[in-house]
Amino acid sequence: MLLCMLVLLAAGVGPAVLWGQSAASMDSILDQDMLTFGAASYLLLVAQGDIEDNADFAQAAELMADTHSVFSDKDAEAALTLGEYSFLIMKIYDRSGGLMYRFFPGPRYAVRELSFIEAIQGSTYPNSPLTGERAVRILERFLTLSQDGNTGGEV
């Protein structure tokens, strides 16, 4: 599994921003059966360029909680759901989302927005557990689609 991800990244499929993360940290994230808030914070903040790749997950979680008060009650070791991770992506990248997300910003409509632009594939239940591998795939798709200017599904 890890070999497949590394081959895809080496082939140039993934955005270059994911290369900035240290191999040990990426291995740790990919091996997580349930993504932690600290790992998700690290992944997103390094991709955004807001934290160095030699930082640890606890430092990333602290910076995330300080920067975005919505997540101030999260512990670095707390497991994240698909909805919470989607909400982190929407907040970090300052996506406005659609009508329902604008009125009710939160995990449920964040998943719907990322599913609409096809960054999330497969199960879209906001309360479902999220593995580290799936989190990396979602971020890779989101960054690729954002670079391409994808606004969402076809009408």
N, C-alpha and C positions, 0 to 999 in steps of 0.2 A: 504494500500500500504506500509506504513512504517512498520506496523506489519509484513507483508510478508517478507520484506527485513531483519528485525531484526531476524525473525525465521530462515531464510536461513543462516545468519551469525552465529547465535547461534548454528546451527546444524553443523557448521564446513565447510560449502560449500565455503565461502569466505576466502581469505587469512587472516592470523592473523594480517597482517600489517594494515588493515583497523580498527582494534580494538583500535589502538592508538589515534584515533581522538576523541575529546570530543563529548558527545552526543548532546549538544546544537548546535555545529557546523555542525554535520552530519544532524541533523534535519533541520537546515537552508539550507543546500545544497540540501537535498532531496525535500524540499518544493519549490525550485526555478523553476518557469516555463521557465525561460531563464537563463541558467548558466552564472554567471558573471566571469570576468577574475580573480577577487580576490578569489572567491570560488574555481575555478579550480586550481589556484596556490596553495591555501591552501591544497586542496585534494591531489595534486600530490607531493608537497614538504613534507608533513607529511608522506605520503606513502614511499617516498624516504628516509626519515630520515634527511632532510636538515633543518627542522624547528620544533619547539616544538608544541605540540597540543594545547597549551594555547594561541598561537598567533592569531591575528585577520586576517581577509581577506585582509585588506589594507597592513599589514606588509608582508604577503605572496606575494601579487602582487608586492610590491616594491622589495623584494628579487628576485622574478622571473625576473623582468625587469632588475635588476642589473646583474644577472647571465647570462641571455640570451638576448643579445642586439636586437635580432629580435623582441622582445616584448616590447621594451623600450617605444613605443608610446601608449601602452595600459593603460587605466585607470582601477582602481579596480572595478568600477561599470559598465564597458563596457560589453555588452552581447557577448558571444562567439558562434560561429557556430560549427557544428560538425567538419568541416575541421580545424578550429583553435585549437580546443581541441585535435584533433588527432595529429596535428603538435606539440603541447605542449608535448604530451606523447612521440612522437618520439625524441624530443630534450632532454627532461629530462632523458629518459632512453638510450639515445645515440644509437638508432637503426639506422643502415646504410640503411636499406630498399633495394628495388630492383633497377633495372637499371634506370627507369624513376625518382624515388625519388632521386637517387644519382646525376642525371643530373639537375633536377629541384626540389630541396627540397622545399616543401610548403604544404599548406593545402590539395590541390587536391590529390596529390600522397600519402600524409600521410594517408588519409582516405582509399585509395586503398590498402595500405600496411596493415593497421589494419583490413580491411575487408578480405584480403587474408588469414591472420592468424586466421580469424574468431573471432576476439575480438569485431568487430562491426557486429551486426546482424540487419537485417531489412534495412530501408532506408539508402543509403550511399551517399546522395547528400551533397557535401562539404559545401554548403551555407545554409543548413537547420538549423533551431534553435535547440538548445540542452537543454533538461531539466536536472536538477540536478540528478534526479533518473537515467536517462540513462547514464549520465557521470560516476556515481558510478558503474553501471553495466559494462560499457566498461572497466573501470580501473580494476575491479575485474577479468573480463575475460582475460584481457591483462596480469595481474600479474600471474594468474593461468597458462595460456599458456606459459608464459616466464619460469615459474618454471618447466614445463613439457618438455621444449626444443622444443616446436612446431615451425617448420620452415615454415609452411604454408599449403596450400591446397594440395590435392593429384594429382599426375600426372598419 
